[in-house]
Amino acid sequence: MQGPPQADLTGGHPPAFTGRGLRKTYITGETQVHALRGVDFEIRKGEVLVLLGPSGSGKSTLLNIVGGLDRPTEGTLHYEDVELTALDDADLTRFRRRQIGFIFQFYNLIPSLTAEENVRLVTDIAENPMDPARALELVGLAERRAHFPAQLSGGEQQRVAVARAIAKQPGVLLCDEPTGALDSETGVRVLETLDRANRELGTTLILITHNAGIAAMADRVFHFLDGQIARIEENSRRIAPSEISW
Ligand SMILES: Nc1ncnc2c1ncn2[C@@H]1O[C@H](COP(=O)(O)OP(=O)(O)OP(=O)(O)O)[C@@H](O)[C@H]1O
């Protein structure tokens, strides 16, 4: 199998993801939508990367492809030295289960299970999980582990979703508008848990947001426009989530 491209934009570390010429065309009846029009990128291991851009510019499409939920129409994608675009469905699912944690705008917790039971759903089937109590402690909810989702605020529910995503110790966390439904104060607390997972566990963090203020907590920002990465911005300093101007 051919290795990943060698373009070294990563300061000597092998990239987590390398995408080359990725295109995604959705065909619905007579209509074709070019959601990605040929994107090339490296995503560095352990970085915080924000995807920013107008609605419909292709951010979620890229996130879903990187997370193995969808496949590109054209192009190649590697995770480290594995070509994801060459895997069959079973192997792509295995990659996703092992390496990827997802966090969405709506928390998708099971209402009839406590916070800890929601986390345990994942740790029971993961290969190398952390203790659910430890995951809840990392997001600041050790005291609330016997609470049901309805007994938790929106921000707390999202932190349970973060605990669930990090408990299987994935290499990568993918977040699609994780603070989209939250006010600034609770949003900051959720971002703090993601920042902590990145710093303490070394998890690569990729985050879609419409809030340009959040981009300042990233190492880099991919600016999307019309299915392309129009510009890559590198922050000289990552600010703490508490310093974000919302
Ligand atoms: N399953 C699908 N079938 C058809 N078209 C789709 C599908 N998913 C996305 N699209 C289209 O692809 C384009 C890119 O969508 P995508 O969701 O990636 O954008 P986005 O930048 O994440 O937008 P938003 O910020 O609104 O979530 C849009 O025009 C969208 O309507």
PDBQT file of the ligand as one rigid body, heavy atoms in Angstrom, charges set to zero:
ROOT
HETATM    1  N1  LIG A 301     -27.002  14.134   2.587  1.00  0.00    +0.000 N 
HETATM    2  C1  LIG A 301     -27.002  15.203   1.784  1.00  0.00    +0.000 A 
HETATM    3  N2  LIG A 301     -27.666  15.176   0.615  1.00  0.00    +0.000 NA
HETATM    4  C2  LIG A 301     -27.677  16.246  -0.218  1.00  0.00    +0.000 A 
HETATM    5  N3  LIG A 301     -27.002  17.403   0.011  1.00  0.00    +0.000 NA
HETATM    6  C3  LIG A 301     -26.317  17.479   1.165  1.00  0.00    +0.000 A 
HETATM    7  C4  LIG A 301     -26.282  16.393   2.102  1.00  0.00    +0.000 A 
HETATM    8  N4  LIG A 301     -25.509  16.760   3.165  1.00  0.00    +0.000 NA
HETATM    9  C5  LIG A 301     -25.078  18.017   2.891  1.00  0.00    +0.000 A 
HETATM   10  N5  LIG A 301     -25.564  18.453   1.697  1.00  0.00    +0.000 N 
HETATM   11  C6  LIG A 301     -25.287  19.758   1.059  1.00  0.00    +0.000 C 
HETATM   12  O1  LIG A 301     -23.873  19.905   0.973  1.00  0.00    +0.000 OA
HETATM   13  C7  LIG A 301     -23.501  21.262   1.233  1.00  0.00    +0.000 C 
HETATM   14  C8  LIG A 301     -22.505  21.303   2.372  1.00  0.00    +0.000 C 
HETATM   15  O2  LIG A 301     -23.160  20.921   3.565  1.00  0.00    +0.000 OA
HETATM   16  P1  LIG A 301     -22.454  20.845   4.976  1.00  0.00    +0.000 P 
HETATM   17  O3  LIG A 301     -23.467  20.307   5.927  1.00  0.00    +0.000 OA
HETATM   18  O4  LIG A 301     -21.172  20.142   4.869  1.00  0.00    +0.000 OA
HETATM   19  O5  LIG A 301     -22.177  22.404   5.277  1.00  0.00    +0.000 OA
HETATM   20  P2  LIG A 301     -21.759  23.110   6.621  1.00  0.00    +0.000 P 
HETATM   21  O6  LIG A 301     -20.656  24.065   6.290  1.00  0.00    +0.000 OA
HETATM   22  O7  LIG A 301     -21.494  22.102   7.676  1.00  0.00    +0.000 OA
HETATM   23  O8  LIG A 301     -23.087  23.916   6.959  1.00  0.00    +0.000 OA
HETATM   24  P3  LIG A 301     -23.753  24.286   8.379  1.00  0.00    +0.000 P 
HETATM   25  O9  LIG A 301     -22.811  25.275   8.999  1.00  0.00    +0.000 OA
HETATM   26  O10 LIG A 301     -25.056  24.893   7.988  1.00  0.00    +0.000 OA
HETATM   27  O11 LIG A 301     -23.903  23.017   9.161  1.00  0.00    +0.000 OA
HETATM   28  C9  LIG A 301     -24.786  22.015   1.514  1.00  0.00    +0.000 C 
HETATM   29  O12 LIG A 301     -25.194  22.654   0.330  1.00  0.00    +0.000 OA
HETATM   30  C10 LIG A 301     -25.765  20.925   1.894  1.00  0.00    +0.000 C 
HETATM   31  O13 LIG A 301     -27.092  21.279   1.573  1.00  0.00    +0.000 OA
ENDROOT
TORSDOF 0
